Amino acid sequence: MQILDRYIAKSVGFSTLLVMGVLLTLFTFFAFMDEARQIGKGNYGTWQAFQYVLLTVPRLAYQLFPICALLGTTIGLGILASNSELVAIRAAGVSLTRIIGSVMKIGLLFVVLTIVIGEGVAPAAERYAQTLRSVAMSDKLTLRGKEGLWARDGNSFVNVRHILPGERLGQVYIFERDAMHRLVKLVRADSAVYRNGGWVLQKVLSSDISEQGVTSSRTEEAPWQTNLSPDLLNVVTVKPNTLSILGLYEYVQYLKDNGLDAAVYEQALWGKVVAPLVTAVMVFISIPFVFGPLRSVGVGHRILVGTLAGVGFHILNQMFTYMGLVFNFNPILSALAPAVLAFMAGYYMLRRLY
């Protein structure tokens, strides 16, 4: 039976890669056309825009993987059905359950690829892409990595660990130096908020450094005179879909610890946890399509039905996401519900084939 597993995996895998290649080409082209509007800002040129778009391809692949798995499995199995190969396999005594098992083995491989791309490749590439873009657009931004954003502000260097939505910053470090490039002041603030046209540091610890020693003081709030505007910092604002599961978990904990709204990021966290399961479900629901109503139709018809099913699932998923945010539903249930409903629909259609 290993020959059967490899044969089905080859057909489904090749179709899925083909669909992924076509969709990535289309989406990348449109992404570059959209990014072209930013060309000319600062030192951001065509080559930088091209690099940025290429670095976002892993994120696109991660987001498109469920629909590619659905279309690829539908097309791959459909080709076998059109060539009467599935009929021959059934006639040789192979049960439908055994064929489903072979299909789900390649589905398991898709799940592993989803995890690798979503947790390893995409976050690192996206982080580098955002750094490249922000540095090219403004010479004030110099580095963005695990230690947050570094920027030069006059004679000071600023390190912002967390850039939050709503014109808020978390964990701000300001290193001031004199004309001789000696460190003369260190300021640490738990957070900063943009209020009445200026930044205000909150829970501030300030240390003045001189030849006589270090003098420290604390204050609840202090104004911060800086050239770093919210518009400048918005180009590197943390986006939920660019973080890994671990990164999202740490970010959610940070927001909760500081009394900030973490609903959007918590929803994104559980969405990413469920994403590999969604890929497996997409493979599963394609099986009854091929063995049922799509057994004897053309490839174009299968692509149409698969696309409609994928779009329908996407709409259902978005609906539950927004409902979860608006009505404050449990984020785990909001993330799981679409996949569970899709699995139940696929199971119901599959039971009718026995």
Order of alpha helices (4+ residues) and beta strands (2+ residues): alpha-alpha-alpha-alpha-alpha-alpha-beta-beta-beta-beta-beta-beta-beta-alpha-alpha-alpha-alpha-alpha
